Amino acid sequence: MNTRSNFDQSLKELKSLQLKMADEAQTAIKNAMRALLNQDLGLAKKIIDGDNVIDDLEYEIHEKALMLIARQSPVAKDLRRLHVALSASSEVERLGDIAVNIAKSAVHIGNEKHVKELIDIPNMMEMALEMVTESITSFYSEDIELAKKCAAKDDQVDQMFGNLVKELLTYIPQNPDFTNQIIQLAFVCRYIERIADHSTNIAENVVYLETGKRYNLND
């Protein structure tokens, strides 16, 4: 019983670390979008320089999870819990990388006047961040229905991505001097689409945790 109690406490601590990591990643993404919209180059550079915080948390999570596997020799669902924890932390680390990429796009655009008012891109980001929140919450609470709800939004984000990139590319012939900015904004759309993909991956891991089977929730 004591061994079980120790394992549960260690798992709880691991999940708390992952919530902290996810919060750092979400904050970085929101700040990167703010830097892009407000053309705040100082904030963008701060995000780029601060990526090591998320990387360090991922390393700590992986070390703790591997130590638990080595010491407790978990089986069945407990082993899946640790496997999912490792997978989820890798997905969240990539969210941190995406925040850096968006910040770099903001730097590349600089103070150049925006070729169009940026409304649709933040709307797309809002939905992607909803997916992040739902995927992390479903992971923490092991809520398979919330995981499926999260993954169901991926197609909407994909559609928004396709529409936005098509629209952006139509601006190039009439605005050749803004080509670099337009390409950077298209990159940002792609980064946001990847946020949704990583959230879906976390959701799929939650389903695997609960069922022991792999499902592609985008089908």
N, C-alpha and C positions, 0 to 999 in steps of 0.2 A: 504493500500500500504506500509506503514511504517513497519507493522508487517511482510509482505512478504519480504521486503528488509532486515529486521533484521534476519529473518530465513535463507535467502540465504547467508548472510554474515557469520552467525554462521556455516552453513553447509560447506562453503568454508574453514573456519578455521579448522573445523573438518577434512576435507580431507587433508589439509596441514599437520596436525599432523600425519595423517596416512601415508602420503608420507615420512615424517621424520622417522616414525617407520619402514616402509618398507626399507628405506635406511640403517638404523641401522642394521636391520636383514640381509640384503644382504651383508653388509660390514662384519658382524660377520661370515657369512657362508664362504665368500671368504677368510677371515683370518684363519678360521678353516681349510680350505682345504690347505692353504699355510703352516700352522703349521704341517699338516700331511705330506705333500710332502717334506718339508725341515727339518722335525723332529725338529721343533722349539718349545721346551717344554715351554719356557718362554711365547711365544705368545699364546700357547694353554691355559696356566693357566690364562693369561690375559682375554681371551674370556670367560672362565668359571666364573671368578670373576666379569665380566662386564655385566652379563645377566640382572641385575636389571634395567638397563637403558631402555631396551625394555619393561620390565614388568611395569615400572612406566608410560611409554607412553600409554600402553594399558589401565591402570587404568584411566589416564587422559581422554582418548578418551571415555571410557565407562561413566565416570562421566558427560562429556559434552553432550553426546548423550542422556543420561537419563534425564538430565536437560532440554534439548530441548523438549523431549517428554512431560515432566511434564508441561512446561510453554506454549508451542505452541499448544499442542493437535493436532499434524499433522494427516492428513488422506490420504488415497489413496497412490499415489506414494511418497509423502513426508515421510510418515510413513515407506514405504518400503526402502527408502533411508537410514533412520536411522537404520532400522533393518539390512540392508546390511552392513552399517558401523560398527555396533557391531560385526557382523559375520566375516567381513574381518579382523578386528583388532585381533580377537581371532585366526584366521588362521595365521596371521603374527607373533603373539606371539609364536606360535608353531614353526615357522621357527627359531626364536631365540633359542628355546629349542634344535632344531636340531643342530644348530651351536655349542652349548655347548656339545651335545653328540658326535659330530665329534671331537671336541677338546679333550674330554675325551678319545676317542679311540686313538688319537695321543699320549696322555700321557701313555696309557696302552702299546702301542707299544714301546714308548721310543726311544732310539737310536739304537735299533736292526736293522741290515741291512735288507732292504726290500727283501722279498722273490721273488718279481718280480718287474720290472720297472712299476711305476704307471703312465700309460698313459690313459687307458680306463676309469678309475674312474674320472679323471679330465674332460674327454670328456663328460661323463654322467652328471657331475655337470654343465658343460657349458650349456647343453640343459635345465637342470632343472632351472638354473638361468634365462635363456631366458624366460621360462614360468612364473617365478616370475615377471619379468619386464612387460611382456605382460598382466598378470592378474591385476597387480596394475595400469598400464596405462589404461586398459579397465574400471577398477573401477572408476578411477578419471574422465575419459572422458565419461563414460557411453556408451562405444563402444561395442555393442553386437557382431559385426563381429570379432573384435580383441579377445574378450573373447572366441569365438568359435575356433579361430585359435590357441589360447593358449591351450585349452583343447584337441585339436586334436593331440598334441605332446605327450600326456600322454602315449599312447600305445607304442610309441618309447622308452620312458624312461623305461617302464615296461619290454620291450623286452631286453634292455641293462642290466637291473637289473638281469633278469633271466640268461642271458648268462654269466655275470660276476661272479655271485655266483657259478654257475656250474663249471666255469673255476677255481675259487679259491679253491673249495673243492677238485679238482683233485691234488692240490699241497700237500695236507696233507700226503698221504701215503709215498711220497718220501722225505718229509720235516717235520717229526713229531715234531722236535724241534721248528718249526715255527707255530705250531698249534694256539697258542694264537694270533699271528699277523694275521694269515689268517682269523680267526674268527672275529677279530676286523675290518678287511678290508671288510668282508661280512656285518658286521653291518653298516659300512659307506655306502655301496651300498644301503642298506635298508633305511638309513636316507635320501639319495639323492632321492630315489624313493618316499619317503614321502613328500619331498619338492614339487615334481611334483603333488602329490595328493592334497596338500594344495593349490597350485596354481590353480588347476582345481576346487576346491571348491569355491575359490574366483570368478573364471570365471562363474561358475554356478549361483552364487549370482547376478552377473551382468545381466545375462539373466533373472533371476527372477525379478530384478528391472525393466527391460524394458518391460517384458511381463506380469508380475503378476502371472506367472506359473513356477512350478518347473520342470526342465529338468535334466536328468542324461546325461551329455555330453560325458560320456565314452561309452555309448551304440552305 
